[in-house]
Amino acid sequence: MEKTILCYGDSNTWGYIPGSGKLRYDRKIRWPGRLQELLGEEFYVIEEGLNSRTVVWEDPVTGYRSGLEYLIPCLQTHRPLDLLIIMLGTNDTQERFQLNGYNIARSMRRMLDAVLISRSGREEQVPKILLVAPPHILDNLPETDLGENMGRGCEWRSREIAPFYEELCREYGCEYLDAQEVCQASTVDAVHLDAEGHRKLAEALKKKVKELLV
């Protein structure tokens, strides 16, 4: 039976090319597409990335970015799922939200609760969940539109996320991966993965998927 994996994330799932002004990597370069190739035909990997997506917050500047608001319709669209991979949190570090790592993880708790009641797994059960702490924002955030949008303090906020996500996964019995341990943001814009980063993340996720679903 083909196993279905939904990858739910932001611009680093969408495949934003660092420093490009919102150009997108080819599907075979983006980590979900690479993961599909690595796993083969026994798996169906669904991409669901949106630039500037947050965990729960509606963005007063860009609008329509709450990951929680769209999550249930997305899960129901693609059910039944065997695995949900979530990589969100980077955009919650924006200066205008004023959130620390603890509060970002508290927001993620609401998302995990929504998955638990979604009945989006096989036989209306809960799909397995793999929560990925996003790579850190680098300290040399450039003075570009992206840098101005992220604002001050996003770098240290991004470094706070991982330990709280790891604790959350222990509480909920979810699988966990710290992306910073396998890939880093590009020095071009300090936020987005380059092609090599996508490759490394896909390879790390392949190992996790094989442990979970094979």
N, C-alpha and C positions, 0 to 999 in steps of 0.2 A: 504494500500500500504506500502510495506517495505521501510523504510527510510535508506538512505546510508550515512555513515559518514566516511570521510577519515582523518586519524591521521598522520600528516606529521611532522617528527621530527628527532632527532639525537639519540645518544646512550641511552638516557633516555626514548626514545620511543621504541628503539630496545630491551631494557631490559638488558643492561650490568650489570653483577653482580659486585658490588663494590669490588675492590682488587683482582679480579679473573684472570686477564690477558685475558680479552675478552670472558669469558664464559657468557652465556645468560640464563636469567630466563625462566622457562617454560611459555608457552603462557598464561596459566590461572593465572599466577602471574603478568605478564606485564600489565601495566595499560590499554592498548587498549583491551586486552583479558578480563580483569576484567570488563571493561566498557561494553563489549558485554554481559557478563553474567548478569550484573545489569540491562541492558536495555531490554534484552529478544529478542524473535524471531521477533518482529516487526521492529527491527533495524539490519543493517548489518554494522559492524565496521571493517574498513580496516586498517591494520597496514602498515605504510611506514616510518620505522625508519632506519637511516644509521649512523653508528659510525663516529664521527668527522664532520658531515654535518654542514656547515655554512649557513648563510642566502643567501649571494650572492658571497662570495669570493672563488676563486679557490685556494686550498691549495698547495703551492709549495713542501710541504713535503709528504703529503699523497696522493694528487691528487684526482680528480673526486668527489669533495665534495660540489660543489656549489648547494645549494638548489634551487636557482632560475633557474638554467640551466635545471634541471630535472623536475621542477614543472609542466610546461604546458603538456609535454608528460604524466606525471602521472595523471593529472586531466583528460586528454582526454581518458586515459586508463580506468578510473573508472567512467566516467560520465554515467548517470546523478547523481550528488551529491546533497544531501540536506544540508550537513554541512561539512565544512572543518575546522579541528582543527590544528592549527600550534603552535608548541612549539620548537622554535629555538633561538639561540643567545649565548648559552654557549660557543660554539667553536669559535665564533667571538671575545671572550675575550682573546684569546691566545696572548701572548706577541708579536709574530711575525707580527700580524696584526695592533697593536697599535691603536685600536679603542676604543673610549669611548662610553657611553650609547647613547648619541645623535646620533653618526654616525651609531651605530648598528640599531637604530630605523629608520634612514634614509635609510639604506639598506632594512629594512623590508617594507618600503613604496614601493619600487620597486616590492617586492613580492606581495603585496596587489594589486598594479596596474595590475600585470599579471593575478591575479585571476579575476579581474573585466572584462578583455577582453577575458577570456578563454571560455565563454559560456558553462561552465561545469555543470551548474545547470539544473534543470528540465525545459523543453521547451526552452532550450538554454539561460536561464537566469543565473544570478550570484548566486552561492550557498551561504548560510549563512556562515559567517566566525567567528570563535572563536579564538582569539589570546591569547596564554598563555605565560606570562613572566616566564622563567624557574627559578627553585630554585637557590638560591645563592650558589656560590662556597664558602666553608668554609675557614677560615683563616689558618687552620692547614694543608694545602696542603702538602702531604708527598713527600719526595725526592725519587720518583719512576719514571719509564718511563713516566707515566701519568703526574706527577707533572712537570717533565722537559719539556714535550711537551707543557703543558699549559703555563709555564713560569711565570715570575714575573708580579704582578699587576692584574692577572685575577680575584682575589677575589673582589677587589673594583670595577673593571669594571662590574662584574656580578651584583653587587648591584645597579648600575646605570640604568640598562635596564628597570625595571618595570615602573617607572614614565613616561618615554618617550613612552613606548608601550601603556600605558593607554591614554596618550594624542593623540597618533596616532589613537587609536580605536574611540575616540570621534570624530576625524576629518573624519574618513571613515565610521562611523556608524556601526562598528564591535562590537561584544561582546568581553569582556575582563575578564581574570582571572589571578591573581597573584599566581602562584604555591607556592611561599614561604609562603603564608598565610595558606596553608593547608598541606604542607609537606616540609621536609628539606633533603638536601644531607646527605648521610651516613658519619659518622665520620671515616669509614674505608679508604675511598679514597678522601673524601671532595668534590666529584663531582657528583657521581651517586646515584640514589635512591635505597634504600633497599626494601625488599618486603613490609614492612609496608608503606613506602613512596608511592609505586605504588598503594597500596590499598586506601590510603587517597586521592590521586590524582584522582583515578577512581571514588570514591564516590562524590567528589566535581564536577567532570565533568558530572556525571549523573544528578545532580541537574540542571546544566546549560543546558544540552541537553533537559531535560524535559521542561524547560522554553521556549526553542527555537523551538522545533519540535512537541510538543504535544498540 
